[in-house]
Amino acid sequence: MSPPLPPRVRLLWSASSVPLVLLIVVAAAAPVRPAHNGILAAADSRTAWSVVPSASGGTRPAKGGRPYFYAEGVPGAVLKDTVSVVNPGAKALTVELRGADADNTRGGGLSLRKRSTDTGAWITFAERKLRIPPHTRADVPFTVTVPGDATPGDHPGAIVASGGGRDAAVRLQLRVSGPTLAALTVERVRAEGRHISYDLVNRGNTVLTPRLTVRADGVFGEVLHRGPRTLPVELLPGRRITLTEPWPDAPTFDAVDITLTATAGGGARDTAAGSARFVPWGLLAGVAAGLAAAGGGAFWWRRRVGGLRGRSARGPDGRTQQIDPDNELTGAVT
């Protein structure tokens, strides 16, 4: 990160310096691009305020500005950088800064935890609450104090600014020096209708971008094969997410074995399998209903015929005669 900065907020504005004000307005008016994977809630219009990494700070300066903060240090280190809040509007803005821990949503998106216990709790600002005049950028130094017992690996977080009725955040990628492990597991593979559902779990201490291969084999051979492709998710250490793989052309009647293989950088790899039985229950129900109706009719016929054959009647001469059911049913008289 950048060298130590004075523990004060620097307001870059001047009523007597028109060129400087114009320069700041032009820079702030440009829409801010979302940071890595959408954690940054960027400005919604050309007059909305924004929060961004300072242009000159950090260990990885980028041409045109840094998209996010990056910091790396050993346990016990105190890392320094500067965050900028830009107010291009015509009114003064009051903003409050705080640190936050990054998290995964259940579906794999990125979110922020309400209560910080990791990176977000290690951030200290030179000034947490500040009032920014119109057409002004405020640069706020901050430190990240890595605990002495912090575990090695990635500790994703963010700096959040709240003001003007909305929140905006910029990501902070913190890595604590030490051994790293890339480990990934695939779990709970199951077919659900016209899609395959599965869980991915990051068992290591680095952020992973998984790649997935899907294969399904039926009774008569392969019915699905999708080569390795990068998933649009970023799996944080220790997190579990549930994803679905669309399968619109799933078989109608088959017994299928499904195999999912996930890989990621650092040698992470795992394979899991599941099975599914595809049965056209609607068609089978219709056939079963038809067979039941046919069986019921046949049973009724047999009962009817059997009952008539067992009946007798007394003839004109007073003798008992057996009734022929075929003649009676057809109306024939003998």
C-alpha distance (Angstrom), angle and dihedral (degrees) to the residues before:
residue distance angle dihedral
M1 . . .
S2 3.82 . .
P3 3.84 125.5 .
P4 3.82 117.3 -86.9
L5 3.76 113.9 -68.7
P6 3.80 128.3 -155.5
P7 3.82 110.5 -84.0
R8 3.79 93.9 -114.3
V9 3.77 140.5 90.0
R10 3.76 113.8 -102.6
L11 3.81 113.3 -148.6
L12 3.79 107.5 -160.7
W13 3.79 102.1 -153.7
S14 3.77 140.6 101.7
A15 3.80 131.7 -174.1
S16 3.80 90.7 -150.0
S17 3.79 96.7 47.6
V18 3.80 107.5 73.1
P19 3.82 95.7 170.7
L20 3.81 91.3 55.2
V21 3.80 92.4 49.3
L22 3.79 91.3 48.3
L23 3.79 90.7 50.0
I24 3.79 91.6 52.6
V25 3.81 92.5 46.8
V26 3.81 92.3 51.6
A27 3.79 92.1 48.2
A28 3.78 93.0 47.0
A29 3.79 95.5 44.4
A30 3.80 93.1 65.5
P31 3.81 110.1 95.2
V32 3.79 112.9 -105.4
R33 3.79 114.2 -123.4
P34 3.80 117.7 -128.3
A35 3.78 113.1 -96.9
H36 3.78 125.1 -121.5
N37 3.82 110.8 -34.7
G38 3.77 94.9 -11.9
I39 3.82 101.1 -68.7
L40 3.80 89.4 130.6
A41 3.79 112.9 80.2
A42 3.80 93.4 -150.4
A43 3.77 128.8 -157.9
D44 3.81 112.7 -68.1
S45 3.81 96.4 -152.0
R46 3.76 141.9 10.8
T47 3.80 90.8 -90.3
A48 3.82 99.9 44.2
W49 3.78 119.2 107.6
S50 3.82 121.2 -115.0
V51 3.80 141.6 -166.4
V52 3.82 119.3 -137.9
P53 3.81 140.3 157.4
S54 3.79 112.2 -86.9
A55 3.79 111.4 -95.8
S56 3.79 96.8 -123.2
G57 3.81 103.7 36.1
G58 3.77 133.3 88.0
T59 3.77 134.5 49.3
R60 3.81 94.4 -88.5
P61 3.81 108.0 49.3
A62 3.79 113.0 -176.6
K63 3.77 130.0 -154.0
G64 3.78 107.3 -101.2
G65 3.81 93.3 16.2
R66 3.77 138.4 -53.3
P67 3.84 116.9 -77.1
Y68 3.82 91.9 -149.9
F69 3.81 143.2 -8.1
Y70 3.79 119.9 -86.6
A71 3.81 122.0 -168.5
E72 3.79 133.5 169.2
G73 3.78 130.3 -179.6
V74 3.78 145.8 138.9
P75 3.83 122.3 -93.3
G76 3.80 108.2 -74.5
A77 3.81 94.8 27.8
V78 3.80 122.9 134.6
L79 3.82 109.5 -143.5
K80 3.82 122.6 -164.6
D81 3.79 134.3 -155.6
T82 3.81 141.5 141.1
V83 3.80 132.1 -114.6
S84 3.80 122.0 -156.5
V85 3.80 125.8 -147.2
V86 3.81 112.8 -163.6
N87 3.80 121.8 -156.7
P88 3.83 109.7 -174.0
G89 3.81 92.8 165.5
A90 3.78 129.8 105.4
K91 3.81 94.4 -114.9
A92 3.78 132.3 66.4
L93 3.80 115.5 -100.2
T94 3.80 130.0 -148.2
V95 3.81 113.5 -153.1
E96 3.79 132.3 -178.5
L97 3.81 120.5 -154.5
R98 3.80 128.6 -151.2
G99 3.79 139.6 162.3
A100 3.82 122.9 -116.8
D101 3.81 139.2 -172.2
A102 3.81 117.0 -119.6
D103 3.79 119.2 -128.2
N104 3.80 141.9 175.6
T105 3.77 122.5 -111.5
R106 3.79 116.0 -132.8
G107 3.80 89.6 -99.7
G108 3.81 94.3 51.8
G109 3.80 101.7 -96.8
L110 3.79 123.7 130.5
S111 3.79 121.6 -104.0
L112 3.80 140.4 158.6
R113 3.77 125.9 -109.7
K114 3.79 117.2 -121.4
R115 3.80 92.1 -137.1
S116 3.81 119.8 44.6
T117 3.80 120.4 -143.9
D118 3.80 100.1 152.5
T119 3.81 131.9 32.7
G120 3.79 94.0 -10.0
A121 3.80 90.6 57.5
W122 3.82 91.9 50.4
I123 3.83 95.1 59.8
T124 3.81 120.7 99.3
F125 3.83 122.6 -176.3
A126 3.79 126.7 -150.4
E127 3.79 85.1 -131.5
R128 3.78 122.6 8.0
K129 3.80 98.5 -167.1
L130 3.80 122.1 37.9
R131 3.78 140.3 167.2
I132 3.81 114.5 -135.2
P133 3.83 119.2 -159.2
P134 3.82 119.9 -134.8
H135 3.81 118.4 -74.6
T136 3.79 91.0 14.4
R137 3.78 141.3 126.1
A138 3.79 119.3 -148.2
D139 3.83 118.7 -157.3
V140 3.81 112.9 -155.1
P141 3.83 119.7 -169.8
F142 3.79 116.6 -142.5
T143 3.79 138.6 177.4
V144 3.78 133.6 -143.2
T145 3.80 110.4 -149.8
V146 3.80 108.9 -160.3
P147 3.84 110.8 -150.1
G148 3.78 116.6 -120.5
D149 3.80 90.8 -120.0
A150 3.82 96.3 46.4
T151 3.80 113.4 137.9
P152 3.81 116.6 -116.5
G153 3.76 118.8 -106.1
D154 3.80 137.6 50.4
H155 3.80 121.8 -17.4
P156 3.83 106.2 -178.3
G157 3.78 117.6 -159.2
A158 3.79 143.3 145.4
I159 3.79 144.7 -137.2
V160 3.81 111.1 -123.6
A161 3.79 125.6 -160.4
S162 3.81 120.3 -164.0
G163 3.78 123.2 -166.2
G164 3.77 145.0 110.7
G165 3.80 91.5 38.0
R166 3.80 97.5 -57.7
D167 3.80 144.4 72.9
A168 3.80 128.7 -126.4
A169 3.78 128.1 -176.5
V170 3.78 139.7 -170.5
R171 3.78 121.8 -157.5
L172 3.79 125.3 -110.8
Q173 3.80 115.9 -159.0
L174 3.79 107.8 -160.4
R175 3.78 123.6 -177.2
V176 3.78 121.0 -171.6
S177 3.79 110.1 -147.7
G178 3.78 117.9 -113.1
P179 3.82 140.1 74.8
T180 3.79 114.9 -19.0
L181 3.79 128.3 -156.1
A182 3.81 127.2 -163.9
A183 3.81 108.3 -158.6
L184 3.79 128.9 159.5
T185 3.81 134.5 176.4
V186 3.81 132.6 -167.2
E187 3.81 114.5 -147.5
R188 3.82 143.1 171.6
V189 3.81 98.3 23.3
R190 3.81 109.3 -173.4
A191 3.79 139.7 155.5
E192 3.79 113.7 -125.2
G193 3.78 114.2 -178.2
R194 3.77 109.3 -62.7
H195 3.79 97.2 -7.9
I196 3.80 141.8 57.1
S197 3.79 117.7 -124.5
Y198 3.81 124.5 -158.1
D199 3.81 143.7 156.7
L200 3.80 127.7 -122.1
V201 3.81 118.2 -159.4
N202 3.81 125.5 -169.1
R203 3.82 104.0 -142.6
G204 3.81 95.0 174.1
N205 3.80 136.6 68.1
T206 3.81 101.7 -107.3
V207 3.79 131.6 80.0
L208 3.82 110.6 -101.9
T209 3.79 134.1 -154.8
P210 3.83 102.6 -161.1
R211 3.79 129.0 -147.5
L212 3.81 118.8 -152.8
T213 3.81 135.3 -152.8
V214 3.82 119.3 -169.9
R215 3.80 126.6 -163.3
A216 3.81 132.1 170.4
D217 3.81 126.9 -176.2
G218 3.78 124.0 -165.6
V219 3.79 132.9 -168.0
F220 3.81 92.2 -80.2
G221 3.81 99.0 37.0
E222 3.79 142.7 -77.0
V223 3.81 116.2 -4.0
L224 3.83 100.1 170.6
H225 3.81 135.5 24.3
R226 3.80 124.5 165.4
G227 3.76 116.8 174.8
P228 3.82 123.7 -132.2
R229 3.79 113.4 -64.3
T230 3.79 133.2 168.3
L231 3.79 113.6 -103.2
P232 3.84 117.6 -132.6
V233 3.81 92.2 -119.4
E234 3.77 137.9 93.4
L235 3.79 111.2 -145.5
L236 3.79 113.3 -151.2
P237 3.83 122.4 -148.5
G238 3.80 114.5 -77.9
R239 3.81 94.5 8.0
R240 3.82 130.3 128.3
I241 3.79 122.5 -153.5
T242 3.81 132.5 -177.5
L243 3.80 117.5 -138.9
T244 3.80 135.6 177.5
E245 3.77 130.9 -142.9
P246 3.84 113.8 -152.2
W247 3.80 115.7 -125.4
P248 3.82 106.9 177.5
D249 3.82 93.8 162.3
A250 3.81 96.4 50.9
P251 3.83 112.6 152.6
T252 3.79 119.7 -92.3
F253 3.79 97.5 -144.8
D254 3.81 118.9 18.2
A255 3.79 146.6 100.0
V256 3.81 108.2 -117.4
D257 3.81 135.7 -169.4
I258 3.84 112.3 -153.5
T259 3.82 122.9 -156.5
L260 3.81 123.7 -171.0
T261 3.82 122.7 -171.9
A262 3.81 120.6 -169.9
T263 3.81 125.3 -170.4
A264 3.80 134.8 176.9
G265 3.78 140.2 175.4
G266 3.77 118.5 -67.6
G267 3.81 93.6 42.6
A268 3.80 97.8 -68.3
R269 3.81 111.3 158.5
D270 3.80 138.7 154.6
T271 3.81 138.8 164.1
A272 3.78 128.2 -155.8
A273 3.80 132.8 177.3
G274 3.76 138.6 -155.1
S275 3.79 137.1 175.5
A276 3.78 134.4 -135.6
R277 3.78 137.7 -172.6
F278 3.77 116.6 -147.1
V279 3.80 111.1 -157.8
P280 3.85 125.3 169.1
W281 3.79 93.8 -131.5
G282 3.81 93.3 175.3
L283 3.79 92.4 56.3
L284 3.78 92.6 43.4
A285 3.78 90.9 49.3
G286 3.82 90.2 53.2
V287 3.81 92.0 49.1
A288 3.79 91.3 46.8
A289 3.80 91.1 50.4
G290 3.80 90.5 50.6
L291 3.79 92.4 49.2
A292 3.80 90.9 47.3
A293 3.80 90.9 52.1
A294 3.79 91.7 47.9
G295 3.81 91.4 47.8
G296 3.79 91.1 48.9
G297 3.79 91.4 51.1
A298 3.79 92.1 49.0
F299 3.80 90.9 48.7
W300 3.80 91.1 50.4
W301 3.80 90.7 49.5
R302 3.78 92.9 50.6
R303 3.81 91.6 48.9
R304 3.77 90.6 47.8
V305 3.78 94.3 49.2
G306 3.78 93.1 43.4
G307 3.79 92.2 50.4
L308 3.78 93.9 51.6
R309 3.78 93.4 49.2
G310 3.75 90.6 55.5
R311 3.83 93.9 52.8
S312 3.84 125.0 96.0
A313 3.82 135.9 -169.4
R314 3.82 136.6 -163.7
G315 3.84 114.6 -112.1
P316 3.85 129.7 -143.2
D317 3.80 90.8 -88.9
G318 3.79 91.4 54.6
R319 3.80 95.2 -106.4
T320 3.81 123.5 130.9
Q321 3.82 114.3 -112.1
Q322 3.83 131.2 -170.5
I323 3.80 114.6 -121.8
D324 3.79 115.8 -124.0
P325 3.82 103.8 -136.3
D326 3.80 93.3 -157.7
N327 3.78 91.5 57.5
E328 3.76 93.3 43.6
L329 3.74 93.9 49.0
T330 3.80 92.6 49.4
G331 3.78 94.1 41.5
A332 3.85 93.0 -115.5
V333 3.83 117.9 151.4
T334 3.78 124.6 -152.3
